[in-house]
């Protein structure tokens, strides 16, 4: 039977890459995309705009013949769909990929829970409905490796609740959402995916999301960032979006072994760079490109000393302190995300995480060439033409 996949979050960075890869690689698969929009036309236009960045114009209509775009919202009852549409789609859906989420680190807890937890509850309800029709084969839930909170050392794929403390509402509500999903392991064919920090395509550097790792890099690019709250030797687990998207589609669509399991879509030991290496190589790259990053050396300061040290450093201390608080946990905790189960599941494929240092310059080049997204469409089209 042909697969029909409901994807939430298809306009997001990971969701759009999942959509594109499935359309390209799974010729017998149809997609249903739940898009948050004010109208059906707006929902369709959002998908068209994303596809224009990824493929040639003549291929868009051909691929869209296998796509149904629905205006809806995961936080609404029955996903914001009419009763008839909800019943029809649930009677046809063989797979669900739930990638919609709020990824803001500083969102207030109530709003974060509304999207990440209540949205997940509604997807679980939809999955139960699809199961009643006897068509549901898999539900893939996109969580995050950072449900580990403040844990140190080696974090294993089977680890979950061990009394960890969370650095922000994103980590906390993604943990709570995963907890909801785990409660239904016995009745639904669930697979949980936990990516670490997702960056652009390893081959082209392309990204539509310039947050998380990109935010401090952008401050360095403009010569603003002088100090970071954390330690130079902190390992940073970073993975490319192509690895994450390929892993999700492979495990969810082509492996029966993943049901009831959790997979770390992480770089793992040996493939990480330290925080100091990431910053130093960015400074060196920007300087080589002739970008004005005067006084661009960035200092690392222990978190307990950061606030006072930043105040003494320069007049821009307010900006630096905001950056320090937001990312402090990710630049100060010594931990590794074990991914042996994931690697074992992918062992017969060509899918594997690449060391960050192999493609890091591709990421930096894309940032510079697109002026941090301002010229994103123009550069994306030139990449598409080359492909």
C-alpha positions in Angstrom: 0.0 0.0 0.0 1.2 3.5 -0.8 2.2 5.6 2.2 0.4 8.7 3.1 2.2 10.9 5.6 0.9 13.7 7.7 3.7 16.2 8.5 3.4 18.9 11.0 5.8 21.8 11.0 6.5 21.5 7.2 7.3 25.3 7.0 9.9 24.9 9.7 13.6 24.2 9.0 13.6 20.5 9.7 10.0 19.9 8.6 10.6 21.5 5.2 13.7 19.4 4.7 11.8 16.3 5.6 9.1 17.2 3.2 11.5 17.7 0.3 13.5 14.5 0.9 10.4 12.4 1.1 9.0 13.9 -2.1 12.3 13.3 -3.9 13.1 9.8 -2.6 9.7 8.2 -1.9 7.9 8.3 -5.3 5.0 6.2 -4.1 4.3 8.4 -1.1 1.8 11.2 -0.7 2.0 13.9 1.9 -0.6 15.9 3.9 0.9 19.1 5.2 -0.8 20.8 8.2 0.0 24.5 7.8 -0.7 27.3 10.2 -2.2 30.1 8.1 -5.1 32.5 7.9 -6.5 31.0 4.6 -6.1 28.1 2.3 -4.3 30.3 -0.2 -1.9 31.5 2.3 -1.1 28.0 3.4 -0.4 27.0 -0.2 1.7 30.1 -0.8 3.9 29.3 2.2 4.7 25.8 0.8 5.3 27.2 -2.7 7.8 29.7 -1.3 9.7 27.0 0.5 9.8 24.7 -2.6 11.1 27.6 -4.8 14.2 27.7 -2.5 14.8 24.0 -2.9 13.9 22.8 -6.4 13.6 24.1 -9.9 10.3 25.8 -10.9 9.4 23.1 -13.4 9.5 20.4 -10.7 7.3 22.2 -8.2 3.9 21.3 -9.8 5.0 17.8 -10.5 5.8 17.2 -6.8 2.8 19.1 -5.5 0.6 16.6 -7.3 1.4 14.3 -4.4 0.8 16.9 -1.7 -2.4 18.0 0.1 -2.0 21.3 1.9 -4.4 21.9 4.8 -4.9 25.1 6.8 -4.8 24.0 10.4 -3.1 24.3 13.8 -1.8 21.6 16.1 -3.0 23.6 19.2 -6.6 23.5 18.0 -9.1 20.8 18.6 -9.1 18.3 15.8 -6.1 20.2 14.5 -8.3 23.1 13.3 -9.9 20.9 10.6 -13.5 20.3 9.9 -15.0 17.1 11.2 -15.3 15.6 7.7 -11.7 16.5 6.8 -10.4 15.3 10.1 -12.1 11.9 9.6 -11.1 11.6 6.0 -7.4 12.4 6.7 -7.2 10.1 9.7 -8.7 7.3 7.7 -6.0 7.6 5.1 -2.8 8.4 7.1 -0.3 5.6 7.4 2.5 7.7 8.9 2.8 10.8 11.0 5.8 13.0 11.5 5.3 15.5 14.3 8.0 18.1 13.9 6.0 21.2 14.7 7.2 22.9 17.9 8.2 26.2 19.4 12.0 26.3 19.5 12.4 29.6 21.2 14.6 29.3 24.3 13.1 32.2 26.1 9.3 31.8 25.6 7.2 31.9 28.7 6.2 28.5 30.0 2.5 28.8 29.4 2.9 29.6 25.7 5.6 27.0 25.2 3.4 24.3 26.8 0.5 25.3 24.6 2.5 24.5 21.4 4.8 21.8 22.5 2.6 19.9 24.9 -1.0 20.6 23.9 0.0 20.3 20.2 1.5 16.9 20.9 -1.7 15.8 22.8 -3.7 16.7 19.7 -1.4 14.7 17.4 -1.7 11.7 19.7 -5.5 12.0 19.5 -5.2 12.1 15.7 -2.9 9.0 15.8 -5.5 7.1 17.9 -8.2 8.0 15.3 -6.0 6.7 12.5 -5.3 3.5 14.4 -9.1 2.9 14.8 -9.3 3.0 11.0 -6.6 0.4 10.9 -4.2 2.4 8.7 -1.6 3.8 11.0 1.8 2.3 10.7 4.1 4.7 12.5 4.1 7.9 14.5 7.5 9.8 14.5 7.8 12.3 17.3 10.7 14.9 16.9 12.0 15.6 20.4 15.4 16.9 21.3 18.6 15.6 22.9 18.3 18.4 25.4 15.5 16.8 27.3 18.6 15.7 29.2 18.5 19.1 30.8 21.6 19.8 33.0 22.9 16.2 33.0 26.6 15.7 32.5 28.7 12.8 31.2 27.3 10.3 28.7 23.6 10.5 27.9 22.2 7.3 26.4 19.3 6.9 24.1 17.2 5.0 26.6 17.7 7.6 29.3 14.9 9.9 30.1 13.7 11.0 33.5 16.5 11.1 36.1 15.6 14.3 38.0 17.4 16.7 35.6 16.9 20.4 35.8 16.1 22.4 32.6 17.9 25.5 31.3 14.8 27.0 29.7 11.1 26.5 28.8 12.1 24.9 25.5 13.9 22.0 27.2 11.2 21.6 29.8 8.2 21.5 27.5 10.0 19.2 25.0 10.6 16.9 27.9 7.0 17.1 28.9 5.9 16.5 25.3 8.1 13.4 25.1 6.7 12.2 28.4 3.2 12.4 26.9 4.3 10.4 23.9 6.0 7.8 26.0 2.7 7.2 27.9 1.3 5.8 24.6 4.1 3.4 23.7 1.9 0.4 24.4 -1.0 1.4 22.2 0.6 3.4 19.3 3.6 2.5 16.9 5.7 5.4 18.2 9.4 6.3 17.4 11.1 9.2 19.2 13.9 11.1 17.5 16.2 13.4 19.5 18.3 15.7 17.4 21.0 17.8 19.0 21.8 21.3 17.5 20.7 21.3 13.9 22.5 23.4 11.4 22.5 23.8 7.6 23.0 21.2 4.9 26.5 19.7 5.1 27.1 19.9 1.4 25.7 23.4 0.6 25.5 25.0 4.0 22.0 26.0 3.2 19.7 26.9 6.1 16.5 28.9 6.6 17.0 29.2 10.3 19.7 31.5 11.6 19.2 31.0 15.4 20.9 28.8 18.1 24.5 28.3 16.9 24.1 31.0 14.3 23.1 33.8 16.7 26.5 34.2 18.5 28.3 33.6 15.1 26.4 36.5 13.7 27.5 38.8 16.6 31.1 37.8 15.9 30.6 38.5 12.2 29.5 42.1 13.1 32.3 42.4 15.8 29.9 42.7 18.7 30.6 39.6 20.7 33.6 39.9 23.0 32.8 37.3 25.8 30.9 34.1 26.2 29.6 32.6 29.4 31.1 29.1 29.4 34.2 27.1 28.8 36.4 26.7 25.7 36.7 22.9 26.0 32.9 22.2 26.1 32.0 19.7 23.4 29.3 21.0 21.1 27.1 18.3 19.5 26.0 19.7 16.1 24.3 17.8 13.3 23.5 18.8 9.7 19.8 19.0 8.7 20.4 16.5 5.8 21.6 13.9 8.3 18.6 14.4 10.6 16.0 14.4 7.7 17.6 11.3 6.1 17.7 9.5 9.4 14.1 10.2 10.3 12.8 9.2 6.9 14.9 6.0 6.8 14.1 4.8 10.2 10.4 5.7 10.2 9.6 4.6 6.6 11.9 1.6 6.1 12.5 0.0 9.5 10.1 -1.9 11.7 12.8 -2.0 14.4 12.2 1.5 15.6 8.8 1.1 17.2 8.9 1.9 20.9 12.5 3.1 20.6 14.3 6.4 21.0 17.1 7.5 18.7 19.7 10.1 19.3 20.3 12.0 16.0 23.5 13.4 17.3 27.1 13.7 16.1 28.4 11.5 19.0 32.0 11.3 20.3 34.7 12.0 17.8 32.5 14.2 15.5 32.1 17.2 17.8 34.1 20.5 18.0 34.6 22.3 21.2 33.0 25.7 21.8 36.5 27.3 21.6 37.2 25.7 18.2 33.8 26.8 16.8 34.4 30.4 17.8 38.0 30.5 16.8 37.4 29.1 13.4 34.6 31.5 12.8 36.8 34.4 13.7 39.5 33.2 11.4 37.1 32.5 8.5 35.4 36.0 8.8 38.8 37.6 8.8 40.0 35.7 5.8 36.9 36.9 3.9 37.9 40.5 4.7 35.0 41.2 7.0 35.5 43.9 9.5 35.7 42.1 12.8 38.2 44.3 14.6 38.9 43.2 18.1 37.2 40.0 17.2 38.9 37.7 19.7 36.2 36.2 22.0 37.0 35.4 25.6 35.3 32.6 27.6 34.4 33.3 31.1 33.1 30.9 33.9 29.4 31.4 34.4 29.8 32.5 38.0 32.1 35.3 37.0 30.5 36.3 33.7 28.2 39.1 34.7 30.8 41.2 36.5 33.5 40.5 33.9 31.1 41.5 31.1 30.3 44.8 32.7 34.0 45.6 33.0 34.7 44.6 29.4 32.8 47.1 27.3 29.8 49.4 27.0 27.8 46.7 25.2 27.6 44.5 28.3 23.8 44.5 28.3 23.8 42.8 24.9 26.6 40.4 25.8 24.8 39.4 29.1 21.6 38.5 27.2 23.6 36.2 24.9 25.5 34.7 27.8 22.3 33.8 29.8 20.5 32.4 26.7 23.3 30.0 25.7 25.2 29.4 28.9 24.0 25.9 29.5 25.1 24.7 26.0 28.6 26.1 26.4 29.3 25.0 29.9 28.0 21.5 30.4 30.4 18.6 29.7 28.4 15.8 28.1 28.2 13.4 25.1 25.1 12.0 23.5 25.6 8.4 22.8 24.1 7.4 19.4 25.1 3.7 19.1 21.5 2.5 18.6 21.0 5.0 15.8 24.3 4.1 14.1 23.3 0.4 14.3 19.9 1.1 12.8 21.6 3.0 9.9 24.5 0.6 9.5 23.3 -0.8 6.1 22.8 2.7 4.6 25.1 5.6 3.6 23.5 7.8 6.3 25.8 8.8 9.1 26.7 12.0 11.0 29.7 13.9 9.6 32.3 15.5 11.8 31.4 19.2 12.1 34.9 20.3 11.1 34.4 18.7 7.7 31.6 21.0 6.7 31.8 23.9 9.1 33.2 26.3 6.5 30.2 25.5 4.2 27.9 26.8 7.0 29.9 30.0 7.5 30.1 30.6 3.7 26.4 30.3 3.3 25.9 32.8 6.1 28.2 35.3 4.5 27.0 34.7 0.9 23.3 35.2 1.9 24.1 38.1 4.3 22.6 36.0 7.0 19.4 35.2 5.1 18.8 38.6 3.4 19.9 37.1 0.0 18.7 33.6 0.8 16.4 33.2 -2.2 19.0 34.4 -4.7 21.7 32.1 -3.4 19.3 29.1 -3.0 18.3 29.5 -6.6 21.9 29.4 -7.8 22.5 26.3 -5.8 19.4 24.7 -7.3 20.6 25.5 -10.8 23.9 23.8 -10.1 22.2 20.7 -8.8 
